[in-house]
Amino acid sequence: MARTSPSAYASASNSLGVPPARLAHLTDDEYASLVRRRGELIDSALAELRERVPAARAYTAAQLDATVSDLGHIVDFLAAAVYVDDASLFSEFVEWLSGILSSRGVPVGAIALPLEHYAAALRDFPRAARTLALGSAALLGMPR
């Protein structure tokens, strides 16, 4: 099978009326840094959760696994929103996650705490900080 060059793909997408991707916002390295720090961010958010919410120290293995998974999804959606430069992607995810967790009896604060933690940990990342602020603002309108 013959290989297709990247310029051929670019030419094909232009002929289909697809504008070239605008990726200038990625020059700040925020996305790459978020992806690199994913594990560290999850671990530190979990440690803070256990420190500030005593009940979290007694989580079952299944509860702990679900919490780590949720913390990872938050970081992943934050990174995706930073990558595509669309904070609404993250705020809509936060609203969705809040709805899912509240239907399971988990309070909105369970999402607010890691958002606050990530905002403090990523204070030197202006686009991530703005995205987190919009995600936190989306929680304010959620039923408690």
N, CA, C and O atoms as a GROMACS GRO file, in nm:
protein
  576
    1MET      N    1   0.085  -0.117   0.000
    1MET     CA    2   0.000   0.000   0.000
    1MET      C    3   0.090   0.124   0.000
    1MET      O    4   0.185   0.132   0.078
    2ALA      N    5   0.060   0.218  -0.085
    2ALA     CA    6   0.139   0.340  -0.095
    2ALA      C    7   0.108   0.432   0.022
    2ALA      O    8  -0.006   0.442   0.067
    3ARG      N    9   0.211   0.499   0.070
    3ARG     CA   10   0.193   0.595   0.179
    3ARG      C   11   0.148   0.729   0.122
    3ARG      O   12   0.188   0.771   0.014
    4THR      N   13   0.062   0.795   0.199
    4THR     CA   14   0.014   0.926   0.159
    4THR      C   15   0.088   1.031   0.239
    4THR      O   16   0.100   1.020   0.361
    5SER      N   17   0.138   1.130   0.171
    5SER     CA   18   0.216   1.233   0.240
    5SER      C   19   0.124   1.329   0.315
    5SER      O   20   0.008   1.346   0.278
    6PRO      N   21   0.176   1.392   0.421
    6PRO     CA   22   0.095   1.489   0.493
    6PRO      C   23   0.044   1.602   0.404
    6PRO      O   24  -0.067   1.653   0.424
    7SER      N   25   0.125   1.642   0.305
    7SER     CA   26   0.080   1.750   0.217
    7SER      C   27  -0.039   1.705   0.133
    7SER      O   28  -0.125   1.786   0.097
    8ALA      N   29  -0.046   1.575   0.100
    8ALA     CA   30  -0.160   1.524   0.024
    8ALA      C   31  -0.286   1.531   0.109
    8ALA      O   32  -0.393   1.564   0.059
    9TYR      N   33  -0.273   1.499   0.240
    9TYR     CA   34  -0.388   1.511   0.329
    9TYR      C   35  -0.433   1.656   0.340
    9TYR      O   36  -0.552   1.686   0.336
   10ALA      N   37  -0.338   1.746   0.354
   10ALA     CA   38  -0.371   1.888   0.364
   10ALA      C   39  -0.439   1.935   0.237
   10ALA      O   40  -0.536   2.011   0.242
   11SER      N   41  -0.389   1.890   0.124
   11SER     CA   42  -0.448   1.927  -0.003
   11SER      C   43  -0.590   1.873  -0.014
   11SER      O   44  -0.680   1.943  -0.061
   12ALA      N   45  -0.611   1.749   0.028
   12ALA     CA   46  -0.744   1.688   0.022
   12ALA      C   47  -0.842   1.761   0.112
   12ALA      O   48  -0.956   1.785   0.073
   13SER      N   49  -0.798   1.796   0.234
   13SER     CA   50  -0.890   1.864   0.325
   13SER      C   51  -0.923   2.004   0.273
   13SER      O   52  -1.035   2.052   0.292
   14ASN      N   53  -0.828   2.070   0.207
   14ASN     CA   54  -0.856   2.201   0.150
   14ASN      C   55  -0.955   2.189   0.034
   14ASN      O   56  -1.040   2.276   0.017
   15SER      N   57  -0.944   2.083  -0.045
   15SER     CA   58  -1.035   2.067  -0.157
   15SER      C   59  -1.176   2.032  -0.109
   15SER      O   60  -1.273   2.051  -0.183
   16LEU      N   61  -1.189   1.982   0.013
   16LEU     CA   62  -1.320   1.951   0.070
   16LEU      C   63  -1.380   2.071   0.143
   16LEU      O   64  -1.489   2.063   0.199
   17GLY      N   65  -1.309   2.183   0.142
   17GLY     CA   66  -1.359   2.303   0.207
   17GLY      C   67  -1.333   2.306   0.357
   17GLY      O   68  -1.392   2.387   0.428
   18VAL      N   69  -1.245   2.220   0.405
   18VAL     CA   70  -1.211   2.218   0.547
   18VAL      C   71  -1.097   2.316   0.569
   18VAL      O   72  -0.990   2.301   0.510
   19PRO      N   73  -1.118   2.416   0.654
   19PRO     CA   74  -1.010   2.513   0.676
   19PRO      C   75  -0.896   2.447   0.753
   19PRO      O   76  -0.919   2.354   0.830
   20PRO      N   77  -0.775   2.494   0.733
   20PRO     CA   78  -0.662   2.438   0.807
   20PRO      C   79  -0.680   2.464   0.957
   20PRO      O   80  -0.736   2.566   0.997
   21ALA      N   81  -0.633   2.372   1.037
   21ALA     CA   82  -0.646   2.384   1.183
   21ALA      C   83  -0.566   2.504   1.232
   21ALA      O   84  -0.455   2.530   1.187
   22ARG      N   85  -0.626   2.575   1.327
   22ARG     CA   86  -0.555   2.687   1.391
   22ARG      C   87  -0.505   2.635   1.526
   22ARG      O   88  -0.584   2.613   1.618
   23LEU      N   89  -0.377   2.615   1.535
   23LEU     CA   90  -0.319   2.554   1.654
   23LEU      C   91  -0.218   2.645   1.724
   23LEU      O   92  -0.137   2.597   1.804
   24ALA      N   93  -0.220   2.774   1.695
   24ALA     CA   94  -0.124   2.866   1.755
   24ALA      C   95  -0.131   2.864   1.907
   24ALA      O   96  -0.030   2.889   1.975
   25HIS      N   97  -0.249   2.836   1.962
   25HIS     CA   98  -0.264   2.835   2.107
   25HIS      C   99  -0.184   2.722   2.173
   25HIS      O  100  -0.164   2.725   2.294
   26LEU      N  101  -0.137   2.626   2.097
   26LEU     CA  102  -0.061   2.516   2.154
   26LEU      C  103   0.087   2.548   2.175
   26LEU      O  104   0.160   2.468   2.232
   27THR      N  105   0.130   2.663   2.129
   27THR     CA  106   0.271   2.699   2.145
   27THR      C  107   0.307   2.727   2.290
   27THR      O  108   0.425   2.731   2.324
   28ASP      N  109   0.207   2.746   2.377
   28ASP     CA  110   0.236   2.776   2.518
   28ASP      C  111   0.270   2.651   2.599
   28ASP      O  112   0.308   2.664   2.715
   29ASP      N  113   0.259   2.533   2.544
   29ASP     CA  114   0.297   2.407   2.608
   29ASP      C  115   0.206   2.367   2.724
   29ASP      O  116   0.239   2.274   2.797
   30GLU      N  117   0.093   2.434   2.742
   30GLU     CA  118   0.003   2.398   2.853
   30GLU      C  119  -0.052   2.257   2.835
   30GLU      O  120  -0.054   2.178   2.930
   31TYR      N  121  -0.097   2.226   2.716
   31TYR     CA  122  -0.154   2.094   2.692
   31TYR      C  123  -0.052   1.985   2.724
   31TYR      O  124  -0.082   1.891   2.798
   32ALA      N  125   0.066   1.996   2.668
   32ALA     CA  126   0.170   1.895   2.690
   32ALA      C  127   0.205   1.884   2.838
   32ALA      O  128   0.227   1.773   2.888
   33SER      N  129   0.210   1.994   2.907
   33SER     CA  130   0.240   1.991   3.051
   33SER      C  131   0.129   1.924   3.130
   33SER      O  132   0.157   1.848   3.223
   34LEU      N  133   0.004   1.950   3.093
   34LEU     CA  134  -0.108   1.885   3.161
   34LEU      C  135  -0.101   1.733   3.142
   34LEU      O  136  -0.121   1.658   3.238
   35VAL      N  137  -0.075   1.690   3.022
   35VAL     CA  138  -0.068   1.547   2.994
   35VAL      C  139   0.048   1.485   3.072
   35VAL      O  140   0.034   1.376   3.128
   36ARG      N  141   0.162   1.552   3.074
   36ARG     CA  142   0.278   1.502   3.147
   36ARG      C  143   0.253   1.492   3.297
   36ARG      O  144   0.301   1.399   3.362
   37ARG      N  145   0.178   1.588   3.351
   37ARG     CA  146   0.154   1.595   3.496
   37ARG      C  147   0.028   1.522   3.541
   37ARG      O  148  -0.009   1.531   3.658
   38ARG      N  149  -0.037   1.450   3.452
   38ARG     CA  150  -0.166   1.387   3.483
   38ARG      C  151  -0.160   1.305   3.612
   38ARG      O  152  -0.241   1.326   3.702
   39GLY      N  153  -0.067   1.213   3.622
   39GLY     CA  154  -0.057   1.127   3.739
   39GLY      C  155  -0.033   1.206   3.867
   39GLY      O  156  -0.095   1.179   3.970
   40GLU      N  157   0.056   1.302   3.859
   40GLU     CA  158   0.087   1.387   3.974
   40GLU      C  159  -0.037   1.466   4.019
   40GLU      O  160  -0.063   1.479   4.138
   41LEU      N  161  -0.111   1.518   3.924
   41LEU     CA  162  -0.231   1.595   3.956
   41LEU      C  163  -0.337   1.507   4.023
   41LEU      O  164  -0.401   1.548   4.120
   42ILE      N  165  -0.356   1.388   3.972
   42ILE     CA  166  -0.454   1.295   4.029
   42ILE      C  167  -0.412   1.257   4.172
   42ILE      O  168  -0.492   1.261   4.264
   43ASP      N  169  -0.285   1.221   4.188
   43ASP     CA  170  -0.236   1.180   4.320
   43ASP      C  171  -0.249   1.292   4.423
   43ASP      O  172  -0.292   1.268   4.536
   44SER      N  173  -0.213   1.413   4.385
   44SER     CA  174  -0.219   1.524   4.481
   44SER      C  175  -0.363   1.562   4.512
   44SER      O  176  -0.394   1.600   4.626
   45ALA      N  177  -0.453   1.553   4.414
   45ALA     CA  178  -0.595   1.582   4.440
   45ALA      C  179  -0.654   1.476   4.533
   45ALA      O  180  -0.732   1.509   4.622
   46LEU      N  181  -0.618   1.351   4.513
   46LEU     CA  182  -0.666   1.245   4.601
   46LEU      C  183  -0.614   1.264   4.743
   46LEU      O  184  -0.688   1.244   4.839
   47ALA      N  185  -0.488   1.302   4.757
   47ALA     CA  186  -0.431   1.325   4.889
   47ALA      C  187  -0.504   1.439   4.960
   47ALA      O  188  -0.534   1.429   5.079
   48GLU      N  189  -0.532   1.546   4.887
   48GLU     CA  190  -0.604   1.658   4.948
   48GLU      C  191  -0.747   1.619   4.984
   48GLU      O  192  -0.798   1.658   5.089
   49LEU      N  193  -0.810   1.541   4.899
   49LEU     CA  194  -0.946   1.494   4.927
   49LEU      C  195  -0.948   1.413   5.057
   49LEU      O  196  -1.035   1.432   5.142
   50ARG      N  197  -0.852   1.324   5.072
   50ARG     CA  198  -0.843   1.242   5.194
   50ARG      C  199  -0.814   1.327   5.318
   50ARG      O  200  -0.860   1.297   5.428
   51GLU      N  201  -0.738   1.433   5.298
   51GLU     CA  202  -0.706   1.522   5.410
   51GLU      C  203  -0.826   1.606   5.452
   51GLU      O  204  -0.853   1.622   5.571
   52ARG      N  205  -0.900   1.658   5.354
   52ARG     CA  206  -1.010   1.751   5.384
   52ARG      C  207  -1.144   1.684   5.404
   52ARG      O  208  -1.235   1.742   5.465
   53VAL      N  209  -1.159   1.561   5.355
   53VAL     CA  210  -1.286   1.488   5.370
   53VAL      C  211  -1.255   1.356   5.440
   53VAL      O  212  -1.220   1.257   5.375
   54PRO      N  213  -1.267   1.354   5.573
   54PRO     CA  214  -1.230   1.234   5.648
   54PRO      C  215  -1.297   1.105   5.599
   54PRO      O  216  -1.236   0.998   5.605
   55ALA      N  217  -1.420   1.114   5.551
   55ALA     CA  218  -1.489   0.995   5.502
   55ALA      C  219  -1.414   0.930   5.385
   55ALA      O  220  -1.426   0.809   5.363
   56ALA      N  221  -1.339   1.009   5.310
   56ALA     CA  222  -1.265   0.956   5.195
   56ALA      C  223  -1.156   0.859   5.238
   56ALA      O  224  -1.114   0.773   5.160
   57ARG      N  225  -1.110   0.872   5.361
   57ARG     CA  226  -1.006   0.780   5.412
   57ARG      C  227  -1.060   0.639   5.430
   57ARG      O  228  -0.983   0.542   5.432
   58ALA      N  229  -1.192   0.627   5.442
   58ALA     CA  230  -1.253   0.496   5.466
   58ALA      C  231  -1.318   0.438   5.340
   58ALA      O  232  -1.395   0.343   5.348
   59TYR      N  233  -1.287   0.495   5.224
   59TYR     CA  234  -1.345   0.445   5.099
   59TYR      C  235  -1.310   0.298   5.079
   59TYR      O  236  -1.200   0.254   5.112
   60THR      N  237  -1.404   0.225   5.024
   60THR     CA  238  -1.378   0.088   4.982
   60THR      C  239  -1.288   0.093   4.858
   60THR      O  240  -1.267   0.200   4.800
   61ALA      N  241  -1.237  -0.021   4.820
   61ALA     CA  242  -1.153  -0.026   4.699
   61ALA      C  243  -1.231   0.023   4.577
   61ALA      O  244  -1.176   0.093   4.492
   62ALA      N  245  -1.359  -0.013   4.569
   62ALA     CA  246  -1.441   0.030   4.455
   62ALA      C  247  -1.463   0.181   4.456
   62ALA      O  248  -1.457   0.245   4.352
   63GLN      N  249  -1.489   0.237   4.574
   63GLN     CA  250  -1.508   0.382   4.585
   63GLN      C  251  -1.379   0.456   4.550
   63GLN      O  252  -1.382   0.558   4.481
   64LEU      N  253  -1.268   0.405   4.598
   64LEU     CA  254  -1.138   0.467   4.570
   64LEU      C  255  -1.109   0.461   4.420
   64LEU      O  256  -1.062   0.559   4.362
   65ASP      N  257  -1.137   0.350   4.358
   65ASP     CA  258  -1.115   0.334   4.214
   65ASP      C  259  -1.202   0.432   4.135
   65ASP      O  260  -1.156   0.494   4.040
   66ALA      N  261  -1.328   0.445   4.176
   66ALA     CA  262  -1.419   0.538   4.107
   66ALA      C  263  -1.372   0.682   4.125
   66ALA      O  264  -1.381   0.763   4.033
   67THR      N  265  -1.323   0.714   4.244
   67THR     CA  266  -1.275   0.851   4.271
   67THR      C  267  -1.152   0.882   4.186
   67THR      O  268  -1.144   0.989   4.126
   68VAL      N  269  -1.058   0.790   4.181
   68VAL     CA  270  -0.938   0.810   4.099
   68VAL      C  271  -0.978   0.823   3.952
   68VAL      O  272  -0.921   0.905   3.880
   69SER      N  273  -1.072   0.744   3.909
   69SER     CA  274  -1.120   0.752   3.771
   69SER      C  275  -1.182   0.889   3.743
   69SER      O  276  -1.154   0.950   3.640
   70ASP      N  277  -1.267   0.937   3.835
   70ASP     CA  278  -1.329   1.070   3.817
   70ASP      C  279  -1.224   1.180   3.815
   70ASP      O  280  -1.233   1.272   3.733
   71LEU      N  281  -1.125   1.172   3.904
   71LEU     CA  282  -1.018   1.273   3.906
   71LEU      C  283  -0.942   1.272   3.773
   71LEU      O  284  -0.903   1.376   3.721
   72GLY      N  285  -0.921   1.153   3.720
   72GLY     CA  286  -0.854   1.141   3.590
   72GLY      C  287  -0.936   1.197   3.477
   72GLY      O  288  -0.882   1.261   3.386
   73HIS      N  289  -1.068   1.174   3.480
   73HIS     CA  290  -1.155   1.229   3.377
   73HIS      C  291  -1.153   1.382   3.381
   73HIS      O  292  -1.155   1.447   3.276
   74ILE      N  293  -1.150   1.437   3.500
   74ILE     CA  294  -1.144   1.584   3.512
   74ILE      C  295  -1.018   1.636   3.446
   74ILE      O  296  -1.023   1.732   3.368
   75VAL      N  297  -0.904   1.575   3.475
   75VAL     CA  298  -0.778   1.618   3.413
   75VAL      C  299  -0.783   1.597   3.261
   75VAL      O  300  -0.738   1.683   3.185
   76ASP      N  301  -0.837   1.485   3.218
   76ASP     CA  302  -0.843   1.456   3.075
   76ASP      C  303  -0.930   1.557   3.000
   76ASP      O  304  -0.893   1.604   2.892
   77PHE      N  305  -1.046   1.590   3.056
   77PHE     CA  306  -1.133   1.688   2.990
   77PHE      C  307  -1.073   1.828   2.995
   77PHE      O  308  -1.089   1.906   2.901
   78LEU      N  309  -1.003   1.859   3.104
   78LEU     CA  310  -0.934   1.987   3.111
   78LEU      C  311  -0.828   1.994   3.000
   78LEU      O  312  -0.819   2.094   2.929
   79ALA      N  313  -0.750   1.889   2.987
   79ALA     CA  314  -0.646   1.887   2.882
   79ALA      C  315  -0.709   1.896   2.744
   79ALA      O  316  -0.657   1.966   2.657
   80ALA      N  317  -0.819   1.826   2.722
   80ALA     CA  318  -0.885   1.831   2.591
   80ALA      C  319  -0.936   1.972   2.561
   80ALA      O  320  -0.922   2.021   2.450
   81ALA      N  321  -0.994   2.036   2.662
   81ALA     CA  322  -1.045   2.173   2.643
   81ALA      C  323  -0.931   2.269   2.612
   81ALA      O  324  -0.945   2.359   2.529
   82VAL      N  325  -0.818   2.250   2.680
   82VAL     CA  326  -0.701   2.335   2.653
   82VAL      C  327  -0.649   2.306   2.513
   82VAL      O  328  -0.610   2.398   2.441
   83TYR      N  329  -0.647   2.180   2.473
   83TYR     CA  330  -0.597   2.143   2.341
   83TYR      C  331  -0.678   2.207   2.229
   83TYR      O  332  -0.622   2.261   2.134
   84VAL      N  333  -0.811   2.201   2.241
   84VAL     CA  334  -0.896   2.257   2.135
   84VAL      C  335  -0.930   2.403   2.159
   84VAL      O  336  -0.998   2.466   2.078
   85ASP      N  337  -0.882   2.457   2.270
   85ASP     CA  338  -0.903   2.597   2.306
   85ASP      C  339  -1.052   2.630   2.315
   85ASP      O  340  -1.100   2.729   2.259
   86ASP      N  341  -1.124   2.543   2.388
   86ASP     CA  342  -1.269   2.560   2.404
   86ASP      C  343  -1.308   2.524   2.547
   86ASP      O  344  -1.332   2.407   2.578
   87ALA      N  345  -1.316   2.624   2.633
   87ALA     CA  346  -1.346   2.602   2.775
   87ALA      C  347  -1.486   2.544   2.795
   87ALA      O  348  -1.512   2.480   2.896
   88SER      N  349  -1.577   2.566   2.700
   88SER     CA  350  -1.712   2.513   2.716
   88SER      C  351  -1.713   2.360   2.716
   88SER      O  352  -1.800   2.299   2.777
   89LEU      N  353  -1.617   2.299   2.649
   89LEU     CA  354  -1.605   2.153   2.652
   89LEU      C  355  -1.588   2.107   2.797
   89LEU      O  356  -1.650   2.009   2.839
   90PHE      N  357  -1.505   2.176   2.872
   90PHE     CA  358  -1.481   2.140   3.010
   90PHE      C  359  -1.600   2.173   3.099
   90PHE      O  360  -1.640   2.090   3.181
   91SER      N  361  -1.656   2.292   3.085
   91SER     CA  362  -1.768   2.329   3.172
   91SER      C  363  -1.889   2.239   3.148
   91SER      O  364  -1.961   2.206   3.243
   92GLU      N  365  -1.912   2.199   3.024
   92GLU     CA  366  -2.022   2.106   2.996
   92GLU      C  367  -1.994   1.968   3.057
   92GLU      O  368  -2.086   1.902   3.106
   93PHE      N  369  -1.868   1.926   3.054
   93PHE     CA  370  -1.831   1.800   3.120
   93PHE      C  371  -1.856   1.810   3.271
   93PHE      O  372  -1.909   1.717   3.331
   94VAL      N  373  -1.817   1.921   3.331
   94VAL     CA  374  -1.836   1.940   3.475
   94VAL      C  375  -1.985   1.933   3.510
   94VAL      O  376  -2.023   1.870   3.609
   95GLU      N  377  -2.069   1.997   3.430
   95GLU     CA  378  -2.214   1.990   3.453
   95GLU      C  379  -2.263   1.846   3.441
   95GLU      O  380  -2.343   1.800   3.523
   96TRP      N  381  -2.217   1.776   3.339
   96TRP     CA  382  -2.257   1.636   3.319
   96TRP      C  383  -2.212   1.550   3.436
   96TRP      O  384  -2.291   1.472   3.491
   97LEU      N  385  -2.085   1.565   3.476
   97LEU     CA  386  -2.032   1.486   3.586
   97LEU      C  387  -2.108   1.515   3.715
   97LEU      O  388  -2.137   1.424   3.793
   98SER      N  389  -2.139   1.641   3.738
   98SER     CA  390  -2.215   1.679   3.857
   98SER      C  391  -2.350   1.610   3.858
   98SER      O  392  -2.394   1.562   3.962
   99GLY      N  393  -2.417   1.606   3.744
   99GLY     CA  394  -2.547   1.539   3.734
   99GLY      C  395  -2.537   1.391   3.762
   99GLY      O  396  -2.621   1.334   3.833
  100ILE      N  397  -2.435   1.328   3.707
  100ILE     CA  398  -2.414   1.184   3.729
  100ILE      C  399  -2.388   1.157   3.877
  100ILE      O  400  -2.450   1.070   3.937
  101LEU      N  401  -2.295   1.232   3.934
  101LEU     CA  402  -2.258   1.207   4.073
  101LEU      C  403  -2.372   1.241   4.170
  101LEU      O  404  -2.393   1.170   4.268
  102SER      N  405  -2.445   1.350   4.142
  102SER     CA  406  -2.554   1.385   4.234
  102SER      C  407  -2.666   1.280   4.228
  102SER      O  408  -2.734   1.257   4.327
  103SER      N  409  -2.684   1.218   4.112
  103SER     CA  410  -2.785   1.110   4.104
  103SER      C  411  -2.743   0.990   4.189
  103SER      O  412  -2.826   0.906   4.224
  104ARG      N  413  -2.615   0.983   4.221
  104ARG     CA  414  -2.563   0.874   4.306
  104ARG      C  415  -2.547   0.920   4.451
  104ARG      O  416  -2.492   0.848   4.534
  105GLY      N  417  -2.597   1.041   4.480
  105GLY     CA  418  -2.590   1.092   4.617
  105GLY      C  419  -2.459   1.159   4.654
  105GLY      O  420  -2.433   1.186   4.772
  106VAL      N  421  -2.375   1.188   4.555
  106VAL     CA  422  -2.248   1.255   4.580
  106VAL      C  423  -2.270   1.405   4.570
  106VAL      O  424  -2.323   1.452   4.469
  107PRO      N  425  -2.232   1.482   4.673
  107PRO     CA  426  -2.256   1.627   4.670
  107PRO      C  427  -2.168   1.699   4.567
  107PRO      O  428  -2.063   1.651   4.527
  108VAL      N  429  -2.216   1.816   4.525
  108VAL     CA  430  -2.143   1.898   4.427
  108VAL      C  431  -2.003   1.932   4.477
  108VAL      O  432  -1.909   1.945   4.398
  109GLY      N  433  -1.989   1.946   4.608
  109GLY     CA  434  -1.858   1.977   4.666
  109GLY      C  435  -1.751   1.875   4.632
  109GLY      O  436  -1.632   1.906   4.633
  110ALA      N  437  -1.794   1.752   4.601
  110ALA     CA  438  -1.698   1.649   4.564
  110ALA      C  439  -1.630   1.682   4.432
  110ALA      O  440  -1.521   1.632   4.405
  111ILE      N  441  -1.692   1.765   4.351
  111ILE     CA  442  -1.630   1.810   4.226
  111ILE      C  443  -1.559   1.943   4.248
  111ILE      O  444  -1.453   1.969   4.191
  112ALA      N  445  -1.619   2.029   4.331
  112ALA     CA  446  -1.560   2.161   4.356
  112ALA      C  447  -1.421   2.148   4.417
  112ALA      O  448  -1.331   2.224   4.382
  113LEU      N  449  -1.403   2.055   4.507
  113LEU     CA  450  -1.274   2.040   4.575
  113LEU      C  451  -1.160   2.009   4.477
  113LEU      O  452  -1.058   2.078   4.481
  114PRO      N  453  -1.173   1.908   4.390
  114PRO     CA  454  -1.063   1.885   4.296
  114PRO      C  455  -1.045   2.000   4.196
  114PRO      O  456  -0.932   2.026   4.153
  115LEU      N  457  -1.154   2.069   4.160
  115LEU     CA  458  -1.137   2.184   4.070
  115LEU      C  459  -1.054   2.292   4.138
  115LEU      O  460  -0.966   2.352   4.075
  116GLU      N  461  -1.081   2.317   4.266
  116GLU     CA  462  -1.002   2.415   4.342
  116GLU      C  463  -0.856   2.369   4.352
  116GLU      O  464  -0.764   2.448   4.336
  117HIS      N  465  -0.838   2.241   4.378
  117HIS     CA  466  -0.702   2.186   4.389
  117HIS      C  467  -0.626   2.203   4.257
  117HIS      O  468  -0.512   2.249   4.256
  118TYR      N  469  -0.690   2.165   4.147
  118TYR     CA  470  -0.624   2.177   4.018
  118TYR      C  471  -0.595   2.323   3.984
  118TYR      O  472  -0.492   2.354   3.925
  119ALA      N  473  -0.686   2.412   4.020
  119ALA     CA  474  -0.663   2.555   3.994
  119ALA      C  475  -0.539   2.605   4.068
  119ALA      O  476  -0.460   2.680   4.012
  120ALA      N  477  -0.523   2.562   4.194
  120ALA     CA  478  -0.405   2.603   4.271
  120ALA      C  479  -0.278   2.540   4.212
  120ALA      O  480  -0.176   2.607   4.199
  121ALA      N  481  -0.286   2.413   4.175
  121ALA     CA  482  -0.169   2.343   4.120
  121ALA      C  483  -0.130   2.397   3.983
  121ALA      O  484  -0.013   2.388   3.943
  122LEU      N  485  -0.226   2.452   3.911
  122LEU     CA  486  -0.202   2.498   3.773
  122LEU      C  487  -0.210   2.650   3.762
  122LEU      O  488  -0.241   2.703   3.655
  123ARG      N  489  -0.182   2.719   3.870
  123ARG     CA  490  -0.195   2.866   3.870
  123ARG      C  491  -0.104   2.934   3.768
  123ARG      O  492  -0.131   3.048   3.728
  124ASP      N  493   0.003   2.867   3.725
  124ASP     CA  494   0.093   2.925   3.626
  124ASP      C  495   0.053   2.889   3.482
  124ASP      O  496   0.129   2.912   3.388
  125PHE      N  497  -0.067   2.832   3.467
  125PHE     CA  498  -0.118   2.792   3.337
  125PHE      C  499  -0.243   2.874   3.309
  125PHE      O  500  -0.353   2.833   3.347
  126PRO      N  501  -0.230   2.989   3.244
  126PRO     CA  502  -0.345   3.080   3.231
  126PRO      C  503  -0.466   3.021   3.159
  126PRO      O  504  -0.580   3.046   3.200
  127ARG      N  505  -0.446   2.945   3.054
  127ARG     CA  506  -0.562   2.890   2.983
  127ARG      C  507  -0.630   2.782   3.066
  127ARG      O  508  -0.753   2.774   3.070
  128ALA      N  509  -0.551   2.698   3.132
  128ALA     CA  510  -0.610   2.596   3.219
  128ALA      C  511  -0.682   2.663   3.336
  128ALA      O  512  -0.789   2.618   3.376
  129ALA      N  513  -0.623   2.769   3.391
  129ALA     CA  514  -0.686   2.839   3.504
  129ALA      C  515  -0.821   2.898   3.463
  129ALA      O  516  -0.918   2.889   3.538
  130ARG      N  517  -0.826   2.959   3.345
  130ARG     CA  518  -0.954   3.015   3.295
  130ARG      C  519  -1.056   2.904   3.274
  130ARG      O  520  -1.174   2.919   3.307
  131THR      N  521  -1.011   2.794   3.220
  131THR     CA  522  -1.101   2.681   3.194
  131THR      C  523  -1.154   2.624   3.325
  131THR      O  524  -1.273   2.594   3.335
  132LEU      N  525  -1.068   2.610   3.424
  132LEU     CA  526  -1.111   2.562   3.555
  132LEU      C  527  -1.208   2.660   3.621
  132LEU      O  528  -1.305   2.618   3.685
  133ALA      N  529  -1.183   2.789   3.606
  133ALA     CA  530  -1.273   2.890   3.663
  133ALA      C  531  -1.412   2.879   3.601
  133ALA      O  532  -1.513   2.890   3.671
  134LEU      N  533  -1.419   2.858   3.471
  134LEU     CA  534  -1.548   2.841   3.405
  134LEU      C  535  -1.617   2.711   3.448
  134LEU      O  536  -1.739   2.707   3.462
  135GLY      N  537  -1.539   2.607   3.470
  135GLY     CA  538  -1.595   2.483   3.521
  135GLY      C  539  -1.651   2.501   3.661
  135GLY      O  540  -1.759   2.450   3.693
  136SER      N  541  -1.578   2.574   3.745
  136SER     CA  542  -1.626   2.602   3.881
  136SER      C  543  -1.752   2.687   3.878
  136SER      O  544  -1.844   2.666   3.957
  137ALA      N  545  -1.756   2.784   3.788
  137ALA     CA  546  -1.874   2.869   3.775
  137ALA      C  547  -1.995   2.786   3.731
  137ALA      O  548  -2.108   2.814   3.773
  138ALA      N  549  -1.973   2.686   3.648
  138ALA     CA  550  -2.083   2.600   3.603
  138ALA      C  551  -2.142   2.524   3.722
  138ALA      O  552  -2.262   2.496   3.723
  139LEU      N  553  -2.061   2.492   3.820
  139LEU     CA  554  -2.111   2.422   3.939
  139LEU      C  555  -2.204   2.509   4.023
  139LEU      O  556  -2.293   2.458   4.091
  140LEU      N  557  -2.182   2.640   4.019
  140LEU     CA  558  -2.264   2.730   4.101
  140LEU      C  559  -2.411   2.721   4.065
  140LEU      O  560  -2.497   2.742   4.151
  141GLY      N  561  -2.441   2.691   3.940
  141GLY     CA  562  -2.580   2.682   3.897
  141GLY      C  563  -2.641   2.544   3.915
  141GLY      O  564  -2.758   2.522   3.883
  142MET      N  565  -2.562   2.450   3.967
  142MET     CA  566  -2.610   2.313   3.982
  142MET      C  567  -2.684   2.299   4.114
  142MET      O  568  -2.646   2.361   4.214
  143PRO      N  569  -2.791   2.218   4.116
  143PRO     CA  570  -2.862   2.193   4.243
  143PRO      C  571  -2.770   2.124   4.342
  143PRO      O  572  -2.688   2.040   4.305
  144ARG      N  573  -2.786   2.160   4.466
  144ARG     CA  574  -2.697   2.104   4.570
  144ARG      C  575  -2.762   1.991   4.643
  144ARG      O  576  -2.701   1.933   4.733
   0.00000   0.00000   0.00000
